[in-house]
């Protein structure tokens, strides 16, 4: 077995800094979202994905792939969102075993009310702390890493 390529000080600083930043940033933005709108980050991710989809609908399997969740985990989450009236589930026209998740009027209203406060939280805790040069560098870094991690070429960075 080859000798491990240990991280040097600069690499370790970048790796640990990224890990801590991601955990703390996700927690802070998630707390704000819950306090401001009553939505969890997964709720927001589902509603956002449906809002940007044609007809405000998406196949459950496509949604699971986008969120990097198993179909069964997402199905349980969608059931809880259905109980709250945010989404509905319909049969897939061309696949009797498939399901389509549809944004309801309440779901659309909820995401429209949540989005401005969520964006403000993202700005306050992240975007506004960085210079334009740092944002450009971070975007390039994200694209490089995602190109390596996402095997079929989709970056997952669409709005």
ABEGO torsion letter per residue (X at the ends): XBBBBBBBAAAAAAAAAAAAAAAAAAAAAAAAAAAAAGBBAAAAAAAAAAAABBGGBBBAAAAAAAAGBBAAAAAAAAAAAAAAGABBBBBBAABAABBBBBBBAAAAAAAAAAAAAAAAAAAAAAAAABBAAAAAAAAAAAAAAAAAABAAGBAGABX
